[in-house]
Amino acid sequence: MDIDAWVWWLIGAVGLGIPLVLTAMPEFGMFAVGAVAAAVVAALGGGIVAQVLVFVLVSVALIAVVRPIAARHRTSRSPHATGIDALKGRQAVVLEQVDGSGGRIKLAGEVWSARSLDADQIFEPGRQVDVVDIDGATAVVM
């Protein structure tokens, strides 16, 4: 049984896809795409030199173009705060008296336990306060 060259290239692409999934190294995916491109050349009747050349060119081109873009995205920080960082600096409304030992506020539509930043400071219900920190599940306000 004689297997066509394009089938070997597709087998190689699958073989390169396995370490991509196991190691999460995108370079293997780029080599797999190069192998698929070489399979197309083989299916169209291109010789072995053309197949290898297309494999190398496509793989190197993808690595040269995609890796710097991925590196930029990996190192850039999102300009939007998320999680508890998004709550710091927001205003809340006191629901139950807040002092150094506790109380309740309404923050971002949810009821939170809260305590005042300064232990001597007391905030009465209905007053607006600023959230300066989140300590576990407790908002620290002033």
VENNOR-V229095 format. One record per residue. N is the residue number from 1. PSI is psi in whole degrees, 0 to 359 (* if undefined). OMEGA is omega in whole degrees, 0 to 359 (* if undefined). Layout:
BEGIN
n=N psi=PSI omega=OMEGA
n=N psi=PSI omega=OMEGA
END
This chain:
BEGIN
n=1 psi=126 omega=183
n=2 psi=121 omega=181
n=3 psi=133 omega=180
n=4 psi=156 omega=183
n=5 psi=324 omega=182
n=6 psi=329 omega=177
n=7 psi=319 omega=178
n=8 psi=320 omega=178
n=9 psi=321 omega=178
n=10 psi=322 omega=175
n=11 psi=319 omega=177
n=12 psi=321 omega=179
n=13 psi=318 omega=177
n=14 psi=319 omega=178
n=15 psi=325 omega=177
n=16 psi=337 omega=178
n=17 psi=332 omega=181
n=18 psi=309 omega=177
n=19 psi=335 omega=175
n=20 psi=314 omega=181
n=21 psi=320 omega=184
n=22 psi=325 omega=185
n=23 psi=349 omega=183
n=24 psi=34 omega=175
n=25 psi=111 omega=186
n=26 psi=342 omega=180
n=27 psi=323 omega=178
n=28 psi=323 omega=177
n=29 psi=323 omega=179
n=30 psi=322 omega=175
n=31 psi=324 omega=178
n=32 psi=320 omega=177
n=33 psi=321 omega=176
n=34 psi=322 omega=178
n=35 psi=323 omega=177
n=36 psi=320 omega=177
n=37 psi=320 omega=177
n=38 psi=326 omega=177
n=39 psi=322 omega=178
n=40 psi=316 omega=178
n=41 psi=318 omega=179
n=42 psi=320 omega=180
n=43 psi=331 omega=178
n=44 psi=0 omega=176
n=45 psi=11 omega=179
n=46 psi=150 omega=180
n=47 psi=175 omega=183
n=48 psi=325 omega=179
n=49 psi=316 omega=179
n=50 psi=321 omega=180
n=51 psi=312 omega=181
n=52 psi=320 omega=179
n=53 psi=316 omega=178
n=54 psi=318 omega=178
n=55 psi=311 omega=182
n=56 psi=315 omega=183
n=57 psi=314 omega=181
n=58 psi=316 omega=180
n=59 psi=312 omega=181
n=60 psi=320 omega=179
n=61 psi=317 omega=179
n=62 psi=317 omega=179
n=63 psi=319 omega=182
n=64 psi=329 omega=183
n=65 psi=314 omega=189
n=66 psi=321 omega=183
n=67 psi=313 omega=178
n=68 psi=324 omega=178
n=69 psi=316 omega=179
n=70 psi=321 omega=179
n=71 psi=320 omega=177
n=72 psi=318 omega=181
n=73 psi=327 omega=181
n=74 psi=324 omega=184
n=75 psi=342 omega=182
n=76 psi=143 omega=179
n=77 psi=148 omega=177
n=78 psi=135 omega=180
n=79 psi=350 omega=182
n=80 psi=130 omega=176
n=81 psi=144 omega=179
n=82 psi=167 omega=177
n=83 psi=219 omega=182
n=84 psi=336 omega=178
n=85 psi=330 omega=180
n=86 psi=340 omega=181
n=87 psi=336 omega=180
n=88 psi=134 omega=180
n=89 psi=353 omega=179
n=90 psi=163 omega=177
n=91 psi=151 omega=179
n=92 psi=164 omega=179
n=93 psi=133 omega=180
n=94 psi=127 omega=177
n=95 psi=317 omega=175
n=96 psi=148 omega=184
n=97 psi=130 omega=180
n=98 psi=127 omega=175
n=99 psi=196 omega=182
n=100 psi=342 omega=182
n=101 psi=347 omega=177
n=102 psi=184 omega=180
n=103 psi=187 omega=181
n=104 psi=141 omega=176
n=105 psi=163 omega=172
n=106 psi=115 omega=185
n=107 psi=122 omega=178
n=108 psi=40 omega=177
n=109 psi=3 omega=180
n=110 psi=153 omega=177
n=111 psi=127 omega=181
n=112 psi=149 omega=167
n=113 psi=149 omega=184
n=114 psi=160 omega=171
n=115 psi=156 omega=181
n=116 psi=150 omega=179
n=117 psi=315 omega=177
n=118 psi=121 omega=185
n=119 psi=336 omega=181
n=120 psi=349 omega=184
n=121 psi=137 omega=180
n=122 psi=133 omega=178
n=123 psi=128 omega=182
n=124 psi=157 omega=179
n=125 psi=141 omega=180
n=126 psi=346 omega=181
n=127 psi=146 omega=176
n=128 psi=137 omega=178
n=129 psi=160 omega=177
n=130 psi=136 omega=178
n=131 psi=121 omega=181
n=132 psi=337 omega=181
n=133 psi=161 omega=172
n=134 psi=120 omega=181
n=135 psi=96 omega=185
n=136 psi=244 omega=178
n=137 psi=19 omega=182
n=138 psi=130 omega=177
n=139 psi=133 omega=176
n=140 psi=122 omega=189
n=141 psi=163 omega=173
n=142 psi=* omega=*
END
